Amino acid sequence: MNFDLTEEQALLRDLVLRYGADHYDAVKRLAYIRQADGFSRDHWAMLADMGLLAFALPEDAGGLGGSDTDLITVAEIFGSYVAAEPILPCVIMGAGALQEAGTDAQKSELLPQLISGERFAALAVFEARSRFNVDAITTQAVVSSDGEATLSGSKQIVMGGSFATDLVVAAKDSADGVIRLFLVDASSEGLAFHNYRLTDGSVASNIDFNKVPARIMDGGASVLQTLLMNARLYICGELVGLMSMMSRETLDYLKTRKQFGQPLGSFQAIQHRMADCYAKAELSRSQLYRAAGQKLGTPERDAAIYGAKAYISQAALHIGEEAVQLHGGIGTTEELLVGQAFKRVFALVSLLGDVDAETNAYLALTRAAG
């Protein structure tokens, strides 16, 4: 596999690197996540001006390409800075859902405003009883002959739901039981939001729908699967970036922190533990590249992404635990970016599916392939 970046991708990488270097450290990030939405709206507008809110969309939609390589390149860099901006919920999932499932009219109406940062889209899929199984969705949609609909039910862990202007909702058509996607104005009557903070300080919502008006979209369950696989791939990339940052910060600390008159990094047992972390990080990057190198829309790609997320999640938790322990008590505080990064890891590893769920999905696909 050739993962050399094109000239455009290298420019994209450098742009994100400069943004992270200019706007992130432990203190600054805490200030961002303590804002009402869990991020800085001024910085979101800045990303829009730089064109970065369009990186995951194809060029014919006004985007920068949207390839898997684009996805993991941006994800890894944002992960290395523990970025607070809601790229995953609003760009990968929200805008991605509109691009993949929206009608031509819906896309022409909303995509330009999402790219410019004027509006925010969030994807509402999971429910308390369905857990990670999208086939078990119970939210009901009553669809009229003119394509208008009303939705009734509840969704949970809707990232970005508290500030979203538009919701893309997965619901079951009451007429035929088929899962479809619907577009909902977040200011509509009949919506009830219950907002809360996740472990990493980001904001999520549980949302109740009581006969909420909605517009039917073109996509259904197959589009939803594609969206969730793209989101998993982005999560993998972000986790690899988080691992790299935690390993680097820990190594720097071990070179300067002394015990018994010597740097902690001079002790062989510590060196072995850091070598183990390095190996897990590199193997995780290999899993990430393998997943991103598969052909779009194939079972092989889905299986590779499921497997990558399961492995990378376990590796990220291990490296986070080592980083915190090797920093001592200070590693558990928000004073260090390592502590904040570990909380972000916790939030990501169970998102869309925990290690067991992702492993089972991987095994099911590989067995089906023979």
Order of alpha helices (4+ residues) and beta strands (2+ residues): alpha-alpha-alpha-alpha-alpha-alpha-beta-beta-beta-beta-beta-beta-beta-alpha-beta-beta-alpha-alpha-alpha-alpha
